[in-house]
Structure formats: structure tokens, C-alpha cells
Amino acid sequence: MREDLGVLRPGDEIAVDLKILLRRRTDLVNDRTRQINRLRSNSRRSARRWSAR
């Protein structure tokens, strides 16, 4: 374990800020995953329509 890092306590300002940033990052990752899945689904649907012609 790194020796140069301090200990985080649940009420510390830095711990609260990190928690907020981590939650925001998680939301962004989930949004991006939904976008990719939606794009993939729409692409497959379009490909099926074109191949049926």
C-alpha cells in the first residue's frame, strides 16, 4: 500500500467530494452504456430492414 496517501474518514470534506465525483462518474458511465446499447439496437433494426428488401 502507498505510504504517501493520507487516511480518509467518512465525514472529511475530501471524502465527501470524492463520493460525489464517483457518483457522477458512475452516472456518466451508465448513460454512455445506455447510448451505446440504444445505437446498437437501432443499427441492428436498420440492418434487418435493409436486408429484407
Secondary structure as GFF3:
##gff-version 3
##sequence-region A 1 53
A	DSSP	alpha_helix	13	51	.	.	.	ID=ss1
###
